[in-house]
Amino acid sequence: MQEQYRAQWASLYQLISQSPVKVSEINWREPGNLILQTELGKVHLGSYQASRLAAQLQALDQMRKLPEQVDASQIEYIDLNQPKAPQVKMFAPPPLEKLAEEPLQNPEPVPSDL
């Protein structure tokens, strides 16, 4: 952990430990982007601000039903830089050329009387 964050660690950890959404990892390597690994996936919070973190965690709690609405494996990360306007970043679909190269999964048999 960078020296500049040591003083803020106690307040950060206290808020995150009270989060209703389970947090399994805190990544503070980039000063401008605190990243949490949560039960909903990766969450980008932007730069740490104690005054904003509570609102970000509340917004995350309100997104609990996201996996029921979106395939969780397609979510790259949840962006809570602006907790009042959260964004879900999806993985880019594979290029059409790549799709054309992949064989069909369980292709339908073609009737022989056609």
Buried (B, 14 or more C-beta within 10 A) or exposed (E): EEEEEEEBEEEBEEBBEEBEBEBEEBEBEEEEBBBBBBEBBBBBBBEBEEEBBEBBBBBBEEBEEBBEEEEEEEBEBBBBBEBEEBEBEEEEEEEEEEEEEEEEEEEEEEEEEE
